[in-house]
C-alpha cells in the first residue's frame, strides 16, 4: 500500500471522482454526454468513445489532486493509456489523483429487498493486475431497496467477505452498499445497514482498512460512527440520482463525509462543447462538489 496515497485519501480535502461506468451503463453515460448510439458500432467503438470522454475529463486543467483526491476507473480504462502513460500512472504521477478500480460484475436479481453482487470470477487475477497497474483500492456496489433485515445482512456479509479478499491483495476496498433513494423505508434501511457495518468493522484487525461509499442519509450526521471508526479510511457519498445541487446540499450537512459522484460530476458536459466551454463547466462542477465535501 502506498503510504503517501493513504495519507492523501485519509486526510486530504476534496472528493473521489467516479469515472467507472461499465458496459451496461456506458450507452446512457454517452447519451448524457451528447453521443447517440448510432454514432458508434459495437462494444469496441463504444469503449473508445467512453475513453475519449474520460480522457477529456482527466486531462482537463481543473481535474487535479488539489480538489480531486481519487478517481474510480472501470477495468477497460485501467488497461488503457492517457497521454502515453497507463491511466493509473497518469492520474497519480501527473495529476496527483489516487486511482481505484471498480471490480464488481453487476447486480444479481433482487432477493429480500436487496441485490447482492453477481459472482466475480478471476478476482484474484484482477486484483494482481490492479496492483501492477498502480491502483490504490477497489470499488464494488450492491443495492438495498427496502429495510429487510435479511436483505441488508446479505449485502453487508458479501461486501465484507469480498472486501477481505481485496485487503489480502494489498488494496483498500471501497465497500458500496447503496440504498435506493426512492426506498419507501430508506431511513429504516440506513439504521439496519449502519448496525451491520459496525458489526463487521468490529471483526477487523487494526491493519485491515476499508472505505465506505454510502447513500446520503435522511438524518444528518447519521453515519458519524462510521466516519470516526479507526478501520475506516474515509466515508464517501454517492449521488444516487439526486441532482448535483441537492446532493451537494445533503453532503454539506454530513461532516466528515466526502463526495464520490458520477453523474452529478459530469452533469452539463457534452461532446459538442469547445475546450473552453468543457473545461469551464467541469471546473465549476468540481468546485461545487469540492466545497460541499469540505463544508
N, C-alpha and C positions, 0 to 999 in steps of 0.2 A: 504493500500500500504506500502510495506517495504521501509523505507527511505534509509537504507543502500544499498539496491539493486538499488533504483532510482539513488542515487549518483554515484554508480559504472557505471551504464549504461549511465548516462548523461555525466560523465566527465572522465571515465576510458580510458586507452589505450588498444586497442585490437579490436576484431570483434565478430560478432554473428555467431555461427555455425548453419547451417540449417540441422537438422537431422530429417526432418519431411516428408519424402516420405510416402505416404499413400497407400491404396490398389491398386490404379491404376498404380502408378509409382514404386511400390516395385519390381516387376519382373525385370524391367530394372536396378534398383539400384543393385539388387543381381547379375544380369548378369555382370555388370561392375566390381563387386567385385569378380567375378570368380565362382559364384554359378549358375548353369544352372537350368532351370525349371524342368528337370527330376530328380533333387536331392531333391525335396520336393513335397508333395502331399497335395493340398488344402490350404485354407487360413490360417488355424491354424499353419501348419508347415511353411508356408511362413513367417508369422509374427514371429514365433520362430527364424527363420534364420535372419530376419531383426534385431530382438532384440539382437541376438548374435553379429551381426556386430556392432550395435550401442554401445553395452556394451564394446566391444573391443576398440572402439574409446574413449568412455567416461572414461574408466579405464586406458588408456594409460598414461604413466608418463608425456608426454608433453601437455596433454589436461587439463589445469588448468586455473584458473582465472587470472593468470599472463599475459596471452595473449588472452584468450577466455573470453569475457565479458559475453556472454549468449549463450544459446542453445535453438533452437526451436524444440519442440517434436510433434510427432503425438500422438493422443489420446491413442492408444494402448501402446505406450512407457510410457506415463504418468502413466498409470494404472499398469505397471509392476515395478519390483524392480531391483536394481543394488547393488550387494554385501549386500543383506539383507535389503536395505532401499528403500522406494519409490523413483522413479527416480529423481523427483524434489528435494527431500530432499538430496539425494546423491550429485546431482550437486552443490547445494548451500552449504550444510554443510561440505562436504568432499573436493570438488574441487573449491569452490568459484565462481561458474558459475551460472548466473541468468537464471532460467528456464522460457520458454514461451511455449504456446500451439497453434498449428495450429487448427483453428475451422471451416474453410470452408469445404463444401462438394463437391468441384469441380466446374467446369465452365458450365454455360448454353450455348446454341447454339449461334453462332455469329449473332449479330444484329447491324446494323450501324457501322460495322468495329470493334466491340468490343464484348467481352464475360464477362458479369457480373457473379456474383456468383449464383449458384443454391440456393434455399431456405435452411435455416439451421434450421430444426425442432429441438425443445428441446434445443435451445441455452441457455436459462436462466438456465436450469438444468446443462448443461455442464459447464457454467461459474461458477456456485456454486461449482461443483466438482473441477474445476480448482483452485479456491481459497483454498478449503480444501486440495488440493494436493500441495499447496505451489507455484503455478505459479505466476509470476510477471505480465505477459502480455500474449497477444494472437497474432496470425498472420492469415491473410486471403488474398487470392490472386484473382485478376481479371486480364484480359489481353486485351490490346488495340492493334489492328492490323494496323489501319490506322488513319490518322488525320481527323476523322469525328467528328465535334463538338457535335452532338447528342450522339454518342457512348462514347466519353470521359466524357461528362456530366453525362451520365447514370452510368458509372463506379464510378466516384467521388461521386455522390449523394448516391449510395448504400453503398459504403465503409464508408462514414461518418455517415450514418444513423445507420448501424450496429455498427460502432465504438462508437456511443453514448450509445448504449445498453451495450457494453463491459465496457466503462468507469463507467457507473452507477453501475456495479457489483464490482467496485473497482480494475479493471485491466487496464493495459495500452495496447491499441490496436496497433499492427504494421499494418498499412494500406499499402497494396501492390497492386497498380495499375501498373502491369508490362506492359511495351511497348515492343513488339516483336522486337528483334534486327534486324530482316530481313524486317521490315516495309519499304515500299518504301517512306513513308513520316514520318520517325522517328523523325526528328528534329521539324517538324511542330506539330506532336502529343505531343512532350515534351513541346512545348510552350503552347498548349491548356491545358495540364494537370497541368502544374505549376500554371497557372492562376486559374484553377478550384480549386486546393488545397488551394491556398492562399485565395480564396473566402470563402471556408468552414472554414478555420482556423480563419478567422476574426469573425465568428459567435460563437466561443467557449468562455466559461468563463475562467478566468485566471487559475483556478484549473483543467481544463479539458486538460489532456496531452495525446498526441499521439506520435507514432513513424512512420516514413515513410520508406518503402522499395521500391526503385526505380531502374529502369534500368539505367546503366551508360550512361550519356548523350553525345550527339555529340559535344556539346560546353562545354569545360572545365569550371567548376565553375558555370554551369547554374543553379544549384539548391541551390546556396548560400542563396537566400532569405528564403528558407525553413530551411536550416541549422541554420540560425540566428533567426528564429521565436520563441518567448517565449513559445508557446504551444507545440513545437516540442522537445521531449526529445533527439532524435537522428535521423539522416538520415542515413540509411544503404543502401547498393547497392547489388542487386542480380547479379550473374554472367551471367545468361540469355542465356547460350550457348556459350559465349566466352571461349576460353581456359583459364586456370589459369594464364598463363603469360600475355595474352592480357588483361584479366580482372584486374589483379594486376596493369598493366601499366596504364590503364584507371583510375582506382581508385586513384592511386597516384597523378593524375593530378586534383583531385577534393578535395581540402582541406576541412576538417570537415566531410566528408562522410567516413563511415567505411564499411567494407565488411559484407555481410551475405550470404556466399557462401555455396552451397550444393554439386553439382557435382564437382566443382573446388576444394573443400576441400578434397574430397575422391579420387580424381584423382590419380591413381597409387597404390591404396591399394587393396590387394587381400586376399581372404581367405587362399590361399596357402602359403603366406609369413610366415616365422618364426616370433616369437615375436620380435626379434631384428630387422628384416627387416621391419616389420609392424610399430613398434614404431619409427624407424628412418625415414621412408617415411612420416609418419603422422607429426612428429616433423618438418621436412623440409617444408611440406605444411603449417603447422600452422605458422612457422616463416616467410615464404614468404608473406602470407596473412596479418599477423600482421604488417610487415614492410610497406606494401602498405597502410594499414589502418592508420598508424601513420605518414605517409610521409607528 
